[in-house]
Amino acid sequence: MKLSYFPGCTLKNHAKNFEDSALCSLKSLDVEVEEIRRWNCCGTVFSLTSDDLIHHVAPVRNLIRAKEAGSDKLMTLCAMCYNTLKRSNERVRSNPEDLDIINDLMYREDIDYEGDVDVVHLLEILKNEIKFENIAKKTVKSLKGLKVASYYGCYLVRPREIGFDDVENPMIMDELMTTLGAEAIDFPHKVECCGAYQTVDKPEIIADRTNQILSSAIKQGAEVVIVSCPLCAFNLDQRQKKTQQKFPEFKNIPILYFSQLLAISLGCPQDSLRLDLHYIDPTAILKEKGLI
């Protein structure tokens, strides 16, 4: 299998632990990944204004890059990039006039976009194309004994027509963790918003959200929480310092990307995990479970 890949901005710096572990995992699964050339920022947030077409140029230009690579499918890792790219893609697919205007804005491109590239997330690839049962056959280290709570947040499942799992009770990461031998911990806050960009100027809101979300997971017995969004990872990991200052009874818990646990299970080298990028160091619990 060969996949065209859009990394997005954050995976090239603060979320290298996400990218490196995911790419190593895919290599272990015999998947060839080709990063699209000359990609640009996805735009970060999908524009909700009906007459605001300029903010759809960035996502569509990346879809043109996939076409230039000869691909009709573009894989993402970041949940936010997935959501932004897919929603823009669905808009231009259903509005030919919008697509014509956007192509006119990009008149210097060699080709027009025709709505013929599918945006997919790595989790979809793992479940629907590689298949979890085949991943199980490739694992070399079981996650048995590790209690993992999967936090989905907003961008993987909302809005309903864009998400690839149940909007109220998604299970795809839970199923992946079970496949790898971990105990999947269900908790009621797994699709609650982490606060997103309020973290810039209102970190106290993030502290409230982080306290509620992570305390809920801990109460259910979780030892680590996994995510698929760099912004969620920042709010739930880096903001634990602010959370503990505001809520002295708050207990810290490591935040990992799902790809890091997948990489461990597939026997990827420890340097692909980039554990140095975490605020709450997961090393102790991973060593306790014999995983590193």
LONU-588475 format. One record per residue (C-alpha): residue number from 0; residue in one letter; x negated, y, z negated. Coordinates in nm, 3 decimals. Last residue first. Layout:
<nodes>
+-----+------+---------+---------+---------+
|  nr | rest |    east |   north |      up |
+-----+------+---------+---------+---------+
| NUM |    a |       X |       Y |       Z |
...
+-----+------+---------+---------+---------+
</nodes>
This chain:
<nodes>
+-----+------+---------+---------+---------+
|  nr | rest |    east |   north |      up |
+-----+------+---------+---------+---------+
| 291 |    i |  -1.008 |   0.045 |  -2.713 |
| 290 |    l |  -0.681 |  -0.145 |  -2.738 |
| 289 |    g |  -0.750 |  -0.335 |  -3.060 |
| 288 |    k |  -0.434 |  -0.205 |  -3.228 |
| 287 |    e |  -0.633 |  -0.016 |  -3.491 |
| 286 |    k |  -0.859 |   0.117 |  -3.216 |
| 285 |    l |  -0.560 |   0.264 |  -3.032 |
| 284 |    i |  -0.423 |   0.406 |  -3.356 |
| 283 |    a |  -0.754 |   0.573 |  -3.441 |
| 282 |    t |  -0.830 |   0.702 |  -3.091 |
| 281 |    p |  -0.501 |   0.887 |  -3.044 |
| 280 |    d |  -0.655 |   1.224 |  -3.140 |
| 279 |    i |  -0.385 |   1.483 |  -3.198 |
| 278 |    y |  -0.514 |   1.774 |  -2.987 |
| 277 |    h |  -0.579 |   1.551 |  -2.687 |
| 276 |    l |  -0.823 |   1.628 |  -2.406 |
| 275 |    d |  -1.104 |   1.416 |  -2.550 |
| 274 |    l |  -0.895 |   1.105 |  -2.485 |
| 273 |    r |  -0.994 |   1.129 |  -2.119 |
| 272 |    l |  -0.829 |   0.793 |  -2.040 |
| 271 |    s |  -1.049 |   0.726 |  -1.736 |
| 270 |    d |  -1.353 |   0.726 |  -1.968 |
| 269 |    q |  -1.212 |   0.418 |  -2.139 |
| 268 |    p |  -1.264 |   0.199 |  -1.835 |
| 267 |    c |  -0.947 |   0.059 |  -1.674 |
| 266 |    g |  -0.842 |  -0.286 |  -1.793 |
| 265 |    l |  -0.486 |  -0.292 |  -1.660 |
| 264 |    s |  -0.337 |  -0.260 |  -2.008 |
| 263 |    i |  -0.554 |   0.039 |  -2.089 |
| 262 |    a |  -0.460 |   0.206 |  -1.760 |
| 261 |    l |  -0.088 |   0.152 |  -1.827 |
| 260 |    l |  -0.131 |   0.304 |  -2.173 |
| 259 |    q |  -0.296 |   0.608 |  -2.014 |
| 258 |    s |  -0.037 |   0.622 |  -1.736 |
| 257 |    f |   0.246 |   0.667 |  -1.986 |
| 256 |    y |   0.079 |   0.992 |  -2.089 |
| 255 |    l |  -0.005 |   1.003 |  -2.456 |
| 254 |    i |   0.109 |   1.205 |  -2.759 |
| 253 |    p |  -0.035 |   1.107 |  -3.099 |
| 252 |    i |   0.180 |   1.161 |  -3.412 |
| 251 |    n |   0.145 |   1.423 |  -3.684 |
| 250 |    k |   0.382 |   1.425 |  -3.981 |
| 249 |    f |   0.597 |   1.731 |  -4.059 |
| 248 |    e |   0.649 |   1.796 |  -4.431 |
| 247 |    p |   0.472 |   2.134 |  -4.407 |
| 246 |    f |   0.725 |   2.256 |  -4.146 |
| 245 |    k |   0.613 |   2.595 |  -4.013 |
| 244 |    q |   0.239 |   2.528 |  -4.038 |
| 243 |    q |   0.292 |   2.168 |  -3.930 |
| 242 |    t |   0.477 |   2.281 |  -3.620 |
| 241 |    k |   0.209 |   2.535 |  -3.528 |
| 240 |    k |  -0.054 |   2.260 |  -3.536 |
| 239 |    q |   0.182 |   2.019 |  -3.358 |
| 238 |    r |   0.193 |   2.271 |  -3.075 |
| 237 |    q |  -0.098 |   2.108 |  -2.893 |
| 236 |    d |   0.074 |   1.769 |  -2.872 |
| 235 |    l |   0.449 |   1.810 |  -2.820 |
| 234 |    n |   0.432 |   2.143 |  -2.641 |
| 233 |    f |   0.124 |   2.055 |  -2.436 |
| 232 |    a |   0.252 |   1.710 |  -2.339 |
| 231 |    c |   0.591 |   1.854 |  -2.246 |
| 230 |    l |   0.411 |   2.101 |  -2.021 |
| 229 |    p |   0.196 |   1.823 |  -1.874 |
| 228 |    c |   0.505 |   1.611 |  -1.795 |
| 227 |    s |   0.524 |   1.232 |  -1.793 |
| 226 |    v |   0.538 |   1.160 |  -2.167 |
| 225 |    i |   0.452 |   0.890 |  -2.421 |
| 224 |    v |   0.501 |   0.903 |  -2.798 |
| 223 |    v |   0.281 |   0.707 |  -3.038 |
| 222 |    e |   0.339 |   0.515 |  -3.362 |
| 221 |    a |   0.718 |   0.511 |  -3.333 |
| 220 |    g |   0.919 |   0.373 |  -3.627 |
| 219 |    q |   1.265 |   0.523 |  -3.571 |
| 218 |    k |   1.191 |   0.805 |  -3.813 |
| 217 |    i |   0.872 |   0.878 |  -3.620 |
| 216 |    a |   1.071 |   0.932 |  -3.299 |
| 215 |    s |   1.318 |   1.166 |  -3.470 |
| 214 |    s |   1.034 |   1.353 |  -3.639 |
| 213 |    l |   0.881 |   1.394 |  -3.293 |
| 212 |    i |   1.186 |   1.550 |  -3.132 |
| 211 |    q |   1.306 |   1.765 |  -3.422 |
| 210 |    n |   0.964 |   1.899 |  -3.522 |
| 209 |    t |   0.864 |   1.958 |  -3.161 |
| 208 |    r |   1.184 |   2.152 |  -3.097 |
| 207 |    d |   1.141 |   2.376 |  -3.402 |
| 206 |    a |   0.771 |   2.429 |  -3.331 |
| 205 |    i |   0.858 |   2.510 |  -2.971 |
| 204 |    i |   1.093 |   2.782 |  -3.088 |
| 203 |    e |   0.816 |   2.919 |  -3.311 |
| 202 |    p |   0.592 |   2.930 |  -3.005 |
| 201 |    k |   0.800 |   3.220 |  -2.867 |
| 200 |    d |   0.576 |   3.406 |  -2.622 |
| 199 |    v |   0.420 |   3.138 |  -2.405 |
| 198 |    t |   0.579 |   2.828 |  -2.562 |
| 197 |    q |   0.920 |   2.948 |  -2.444 |
| 196 |    y |   0.799 |   2.802 |  -2.117 |
| 195 |    a |   0.936 |   2.453 |  -2.188 |
| 194 |    g |   1.132 |   2.428 |  -2.513 |
| 193 |    c |   1.084 |   2.053 |  -2.554 |
| 192 |    c |   1.425 |   1.987 |  -2.397 |
| 191 |    e |   1.609 |   1.688 |  -2.546 |
| 190 |    v |   1.600 |   1.375 |  -2.329 |
| 189 |    k |   1.427 |   1.143 |  -2.579 |
| 188 |    h |   1.595 |   1.297 |  -2.884 |
| 187 |    p |   1.809 |   0.999 |  -2.990 |
| 186 |    f |   1.527 |   0.747 |  -3.035 |
| 185 |    d |   1.457 |   0.409 |  -2.878 |
| 184 |    i |   1.126 |   0.247 |  -2.966 |
| 183 |    a |   0.976 |   0.023 |  -2.698 |
| 182 |    e |   0.756 |  -0.244 |  -2.857 |
| 181 |    a |   0.449 |  -0.282 |  -2.639 |
| 180 |    g |   0.373 |  -0.587 |  -2.422 |
| 179 |    l |   0.293 |  -0.416 |  -2.092 |
| 178 |    t |   0.634 |  -0.505 |  -1.948 |
| 177 |    t |   0.794 |  -0.361 |  -2.262 |
| 176 |    m |   0.609 |  -0.036 |  -2.197 |
| 175 |    l |   0.732 |  -0.029 |  -1.838 |
| 174 |    e |   1.090 |  -0.094 |  -1.949 |
| 173 |    d |   1.072 |   0.193 |  -2.199 |
| 172 |    m |   0.930 |   0.414 |  -1.925 |
| 171 |    i |   1.226 |   0.332 |  -1.697 |
| 170 |    m |   1.493 |   0.354 |  -1.967 |
| 169 |    p |   1.684 |   0.677 |  -1.920 |
| 168 |    n |   1.979 |   0.726 |  -2.156 |
| 167 |    e |   2.164 |   1.049 |  -2.088 |
| 166 |    v |   2.059 |   1.128 |  -1.730 |
| 165 |    d |   2.029 |   0.764 |  -1.628 |
| 164 |    d |   1.727 |   0.731 |  -1.402 |
| 163 |    f |   1.597 |   0.867 |  -1.072 |
| 162 |    g |   1.681 |   1.232 |  -1.134 |
| 161 |    i |   1.768 |   1.459 |  -0.842 |
| 160 |    e |   2.146 |   1.416 |  -0.817 |
| 159 |    r |   2.179 |   1.413 |  -1.197 |
| 158 |    p |   2.001 |   1.743 |  -1.250 |
| 157 |    r |   1.811 |   1.638 |  -1.449 |
| 156 |    v |   1.645 |   1.299 |  -1.502 |
| 155 |    l |   1.271 |   1.335 |  -1.454 |
| 154 |    y |   1.262 |   1.709 |  -1.522 |
| 153 |    c |   1.435 |   1.736 |  -1.855 |
| 152 |    g |   1.252 |   1.555 |  -2.134 |
| 151 |    y |   1.164 |   1.190 |  -2.085 |
| 150 |    y |   1.005 |   1.097 |  -2.418 |
| 149 |    s |   0.926 |   0.727 |  -2.447 |
| 148 |    a |   0.868 |   0.603 |  -2.803 |
| 147 |    v |   0.594 |   0.340 |  -2.833 |
| 146 |    k |   0.533 |   0.092 |  -3.114 |
| 145 |    l |   0.204 |  -0.088 |  -3.052 |
| 144 |    g |   0.194 |  -0.450 |  -3.176 |
| 143 |    k |   0.150 |  -0.603 |  -2.832 |
| 142 |    l |  -0.006 |  -0.360 |  -2.585 |
| 141 |    s |  -0.144 |  -0.657 |  -2.394 |
| 140 |    k |  -0.483 |  -0.640 |  -2.225 |
| 139 |    v |  -0.563 |  -0.789 |  -1.884 |
| 138 |    t |  -0.250 |  -0.684 |  -1.698 |
| 137 |    k |  -0.223 |  -0.781 |  -1.331 |
| 136 |    k |   0.061 |  -1.034 |  -1.364 |
| 135 |    a |   0.266 |  -0.784 |  -1.565 |
| 134 |    i |   0.226 |  -0.531 |  -1.284 |
| 133 |    n |   0.387 |  -0.782 |  -1.049 |
| 132 |    e |   0.689 |  -0.815 |  -1.279 |
| 131 |    f |   0.711 |  -0.436 |  -1.301 |
| 130 |    k |   0.759 |  -0.403 |  -0.927 |
| 129 |    i |   0.504 |  -0.244 |  -0.687 |
| 128 |    e |   0.783 |  -0.088 |  -0.483 |
| 127 |    n |   1.078 |  -0.016 |  -0.710 |
| 126 |    k |   0.933 |  -0.001 |  -1.060 |
| 125 |    l |   0.580 |   0.127 |  -1.011 |
| 124 |    i |   0.668 |   0.349 |  -0.717 |
| 123 |    e |   0.960 |   0.502 |  -0.904 |
| 122 |    l |   0.734 |   0.569 |  -1.203 |
| 121 |    l |   0.484 |   0.738 |  -0.970 |
| 120 |    h |   0.749 |   0.989 |  -0.865 |
| 119 |    v |   0.888 |   1.016 |  -0.514 |
| 118 |    v |   0.945 |   1.298 |  -0.267 |
| 117 |    d |   1.069 |   1.172 |   0.071 |
| 116 |    v |   0.944 |   1.341 |   0.390 |
| 115 |    d |   1.166 |   1.391 |   0.697 |
| 114 |    g |   1.329 |   1.725 |   0.620 |
| 113 |    e |   1.222 |   1.863 |   0.957 |
| 112 |    y |   0.920 |   2.071 |   0.863 |
| 111 |    d |   0.771 |   2.257 |   1.154 |
| 110 |    i |   0.423 |   2.189 |   1.286 |
| 109 |    d |   0.103 |   2.385 |   1.342 |
| 108 |    e |   0.177 |   2.628 |   1.059 |
| 107 |    r |   0.141 |   2.995 |   1.150 |
| 106 |    y |   0.516 |   3.047 |   1.171 |
| 105 |    m |   0.560 |   2.963 |   0.803 |
| 104 |    l |   0.835 |   3.221 |   0.750 |
| 103 |    d |   1.006 |   3.085 |   1.060 |
| 102 |    n |   0.996 |   2.736 |   0.907 |
| 101 |    i |   1.163 |   2.878 |   0.596 |
| 100 |    i |   1.434 |   3.045 |   0.806 |
|  99 |    d |   1.502 |   2.727 |   1.002 |
|  98 |    l |   1.519 |   2.524 |   0.680 |
|  97 |    d |   1.769 |   2.765 |   0.529 |
|  96 |    e |   1.986 |   2.734 |   0.840 |
|  95 |    p |   1.965 |   2.355 |   0.823 |
|  94 |    n |   2.108 |   2.349 |   0.467 |
|  93 |    s |   2.141 |   1.991 |   0.334 |
|  92 |    r |   1.783 |   1.888 |   0.407 |
|  91 |    v |   1.659 |   2.231 |   0.303 |
|  90 |    r |   1.815 |   2.194 |  -0.040 |
|  89 |    e |   1.711 |   1.832 |  -0.087 |
|  88 |    n |   1.347 |   1.919 |  -0.025 |
|  87 |    s |   1.361 |   2.216 |  -0.260 |
|  86 |    r |   1.502 |   1.988 |  -0.530 |
|  85 |    k |   1.242 |   1.721 |  -0.461 |
|  84 |    l |   0.944 |   1.953 |  -0.474 |
|  83 |    t |   1.052 |   2.128 |  -0.793 |
|  82 |    n |   1.154 |   1.811 |  -0.978 |
|  81 |    y |   0.845 |   1.613 |  -0.884 |
|  80 |    c |   0.619 |   1.906 |  -0.965 |
|  79 |    m |   0.781 |   1.930 |  -1.308 |
|  78 |    a |   0.757 |   1.556 |  -1.371 |
|  77 |    c |   0.386 |   1.559 |  -1.290 |
|  76 |    l |   0.276 |   1.239 |  -1.117 |
|  75 |    t |   0.383 |   1.304 |  -0.757 |
|  74 |    m |   0.403 |   1.081 |  -0.451 |
|  73 |    l |   0.482 |   1.210 |  -0.102 |
|  72 |    k |   0.654 |   0.985 |   0.150 |
|  71 |    d |   0.692 |   1.012 |   0.529 |
|  70 |    s |   0.316 |   1.011 |   0.580 |
|  69 |    g |   0.104 |   1.093 |   0.882 |
|  68 |    a |  -0.136 |   1.312 |   0.687 |
|  67 |    e |   0.002 |   1.615 |   0.870 |
|  66 |    k |   0.346 |   1.507 |   0.751 |
|  65 |    a |   0.223 |   1.511 |   0.391 |
|  64 |    r |   0.084 |   1.861 |   0.444 |
|  63 |    i |   0.423 |   1.968 |   0.580 |
|  62 |    l |   0.575 |   1.850 |   0.252 |
|  61 |    n |   0.330 |   2.076 |   0.072 |
|  60 |    r |   0.453 |   2.370 |   0.281 |
|  59 |    v |   0.806 |   2.285 |   0.175 |
|  58 |    p |   0.724 |   2.327 |  -0.194 |
|  57 |    a |   0.548 |   2.664 |  -0.140 |
|  56 |    v |   0.815 |   2.804 |   0.095 |
|  55 |    h |   1.101 |   2.734 |  -0.143 |
|  54 |    h |   1.031 |   3.043 |  -0.353 |
|  53 |    i |   1.082 |   3.262 |  -0.044 |
|  52 |    l |   1.436 |   3.131 |  -0.002 |
|  51 |    d |   1.598 |   3.330 |  -0.282 |
|  50 |    d |   1.952 |   3.373 |  -0.148 |
|  49 |    s |   2.108 |   3.097 |  -0.360 |
|  48 |    t |   1.925 |   3.188 |  -0.679 |
|  47 |    l |   1.837 |   2.874 |  -0.877 |
|  46 |    s |   1.468 |   2.874 |  -0.784 |
|  45 |    f |   1.293 |   2.551 |  -0.878 |
|  44 |    v |   1.007 |   2.617 |  -1.118 |
|  43 |    t |   0.636 |   2.541 |  -1.078 |
|  42 |    g |   0.591 |   2.689 |  -0.730 |
|  41 |    c |   0.451 |   2.360 |  -0.599 |
|  40 |    c |   0.100 |   2.505 |  -0.618 |
|  39 |    n |  -0.085 |   2.450 |  -0.290 |
|  38 |    w |  -0.210 |   2.149 |  -0.100 |
|  37 |    r |  -0.492 |   2.194 |   0.149 |
|  36 |    r |  -0.538 |   1.822 |   0.208 |
|  35 |    i |  -0.305 |   1.557 |   0.070 |
|  34 |    e |  -0.462 |   1.328 |  -0.189 |
|  33 |    e |  -0.487 |   0.977 |  -0.048 |
|  32 |    v |  -0.407 |   0.689 |  -0.282 |
|  31 |    e |  -0.477 |   0.327 |  -0.191 |
|  30 |    v |  -0.280 |   0.085 |  -0.409 |
|  29 |    d |  -0.449 |  -0.239 |  -0.509 |
|  28 |    l |  -0.289 |  -0.244 |  -0.856 |
|  27 |    s |  -0.624 |  -0.171 |  -1.019 |
|  26 |    k |  -0.657 |   0.128 |  -0.785 |
|  25 |    l |  -0.314 |   0.244 |  -0.900 |
|  24 |    s |  -0.421 |   0.224 |  -1.264 |
|  23 |    c |  -0.742 |   0.418 |  -1.197 |
|  22 |    l |  -0.540 |   0.688 |  -1.022 |
|  21 |    a |  -0.295 |   0.711 |  -1.312 |
|  20 |    s |  -0.565 |   0.722 |  -1.580 |
|  19 |    d |  -0.760 |   0.995 |  -1.399 |
|  18 |    e |  -0.451 |   1.203 |  -1.323 |
|  17 |    f |  -0.294 |   1.203 |  -1.668 |
|  16 |    n |  -0.617 |   1.248 |  -1.863 |
|  15 |    k |  -0.703 |   1.524 |  -1.616 |
|  14 |    a |  -0.407 |   1.710 |  -1.761 |
|  13 |    h |  -0.576 |   2.036 |  -1.867 |
|  12 |    n |  -0.770 |   2.071 |  -1.541 |
|  11 |    k |  -0.686 |   1.914 |  -1.204 |
|  10 |    l |  -0.362 |   1.765 |  -1.330 |
|   9 |    t |  -0.245 |   2.117 |  -1.414 |
|   8 |    c |  -0.244 |   2.237 |  -1.054 |
|   7 |    g |  -0.040 |   1.988 |  -0.856 |
|   6 |    p |  -0.155 |   1.638 |  -0.770 |
|   5 |    f |   0.035 |   1.567 |  -0.446 |
|   4 |    y |  -0.041 |   1.215 |  -0.326 |
|   3 |    s |   0.003 |   1.033 |   0.002 |
|   2 |    l |   0.035 |   0.663 |  -0.068 |
|   1 |    k |  -0.119 |   0.350 |   0.085 |
|   0 |    m |   0.000 |   0.000 |   0.000 |
+-----+------+---------+---------+---------+
</nodes>
